[in-house]
Amino acid sequence: MESASFDSITWSDFEWINKPKKWDLVDNNLEVATDFKSDFWQDTYYKFKLNTGHVYGVNIKDNFTIQVCVEADFTTLYDQAGVMIYLDEKHWLKAGIEYNDGQPMIGSVLTNEVSDWATGTFTGNSHKFWIRLSRVDQVLCVKYSPDKSTWYLLRLCPFPAAENHFVGVMCCSPQREGLRVKFSDVTFTTPVKDILHSD
């Protein structure tokens, strides 16, 4: 997809990486129930490699911003949902809410051969939040909002150049099956001039 087509992107243009057993499109919303042992991780600390998480996305050629509303009840260790940009199993970024330390936390994982993990307290209603991922050339900017009005910077990081980037929504549940997630209000747009300081 090129930027000229952003306004016309719909769920019907999306494809799965690791399609879950249970998913549906209801009233233009994507509803997913995660499979058991679904996750993305490469090596760091845990010494395992997982590429079993669910991503529903499209291939984007140009710079872009994806924004989506995520609704879920995060209750079990490592329950997670949000957005993802994926080149291959060793080059990707995922960001959103993940259950850790006994509560839903906002966080991101950047993988360049091996994974890192950065996380912090989410002060809003974790059952419903908005997340935005922008790519400008070889830079990614991730922001999140508890109300679609006030946006907070989550991450600014480098990311490899490629002819196309697979971009979409992500959910995983390494410790159980059946995390139910609803994704709505998904949009693709051309990035604003200042992705770092814009609302």
N, C-alpha and C positions, 0 to 999 in steps of 0.2 A: 504494500500500500504506500502511496505517495501522499504528500500533504494535501494535494488537491482533492483527495478522496476522503479526508478525515470526516467531513460532515455526513457522509453516506455510510460509514461503518456501523453495522448492526451485529447483534449476537450471531446471526447466520453466517457472518464472515469468520467467526472464531473457530479454532480447532483445538483439540486436546493434546496435551502431553500427559500421558498416564490417566486416561479417562476413568473416572470413578464408576463404581457399579450403579450408584444411584445419583441421578441428576436430572433436572428438568428446567425448561423455560416456562415461567408462569407470569402472565401479565407484563412481559418484557423485562422480567427479572430472572437472573440465573440462581437456581436453588440447588445446592450440592450437599450430599452426606458423604463424608470422607471414608476412605478405606482404611483398614488396620495397617499400621506400620508405614504410613505414607509420610515421606519427609524428603528434604534436600539437605545434604551435608557432605563435606569432603574432608575427612581425616582429622582435623585439628582436635586435640585433646582426647576425643572419644575413640580415635583410631578406626573409625568405620567410614564407609562411603555409601551414601544413600542417594538414589535418584528416582524415588518412587512417589513424590508428591504430585498433586494435581495442579496443572496450569491450563487455563483456557485463554488462548491468545491469538494474535494475528502477527504476520510478518510486516514490519514497518521499515521503509527505506529511508525516509527523511527524519530530521529532528522532530520530536513530538512531545506532547504532554498527555498522559492518561490520568484521568481522575475518576474515582468510583466511591460509592457508599458501600460499606461492609457491615453486615449485621450477623452476629453469632453469640452463642453463650459459651464462653471459654471457661472450662471447669477442670480440665485434666492437663497434667504436665505436658508442655510442648504443643498443645492445641494452638493452631495459628491460621491466620487468614490475612490477605492483603493483596499486594501487587507484586509482579515479578518481571524482570527482563532476563532472557535466557539465550545464550549462544550455544552452549553445549554443557555437558554435566560438570565441567570444571571451570566454567566462566558464566556467572550469573549473579544477580542481586535479587533478593526478596525482602519485602518490608511490610510491616503491619503490626497487628497485635499478636503476641505469643504468651501463653500462660507459663509463668515461671515464678519461683519464690512465693508460691501460694496466691498469686494474683495475676490478672491480665496485665502485661507490660507492653509498652510500645518499643519496637526494635527493628533491627535490620541485620542481614547477613550478606556480606560481599564475598564472593568466592572467585579467586584467581589462582587456580590449581588447588589451593587449600582454602578453607572457610575461616572467616572471622565472625564475631558476634558482638553487637553492641545493643544494649537495652537500658530502658529507664522507666520510671513510674508514669503511668497514664492517668491523668487526673480527671478526665471526663467520664462519660458513660461508655464503658467498653463494649456494651451490647450493640452500639451503633456509632460508627465514626466514618470519616472521609479520609482518603489518602490519595496523594498526587505524586506521580513520578514523571520527571522531565528529563529528556536527553537533549543535549546540545553538543554535537560533535563527539568528543571523547570524555564528556563530563555528564554525570548523573546528579540530579537534585531531587531529594525526597522530602515532601512536607505532609503533615497530617493535621486534621482539624476535628474537634469534638462536635462542631455545630455547623460546618460548612461556611463559617464566617471568619473566624480567627484561625490563622494557619501558623504552624510551628515548624521550624526546620528540624528534620530528623537526620539527614545525611547529605553531604556533598562529597563526591568521590570520583576517581577516574574509572573509565570503562573502555574496553577494547573497541576499536573501530571494526565495522563489518559492513558488508553490502546490505544485509537485512538484519534486524533485531526482532526476535520473537518476544512480544510484549502482551501482558494480560493480567488476569486475576489468578490468585494462588490460594490454596488451602491444604493443610496437612494435619494429621493426628498420629504421631509415632506410637503413642501408648494405648490407643483404642481405635475403634471405628465409630462412625456416626456423628462426628461433629457436623452440625447442620449450619450452613452458611448461606446467606442471601446476599447477592451482589446486585446493586441497582444504580441507576443514574450514572452509567458509564459513558464517558466522553473522551474523544481524541481531538486535540487542538494543536495548532502550531505554538511552540513555546513563546511566552512573553519575553520582552527584551532583557529583563533582569529576573531570571528564575530564582536567584538567591534571596532578593529582598522584596519580591512582590507578595501581595496578600494571597 
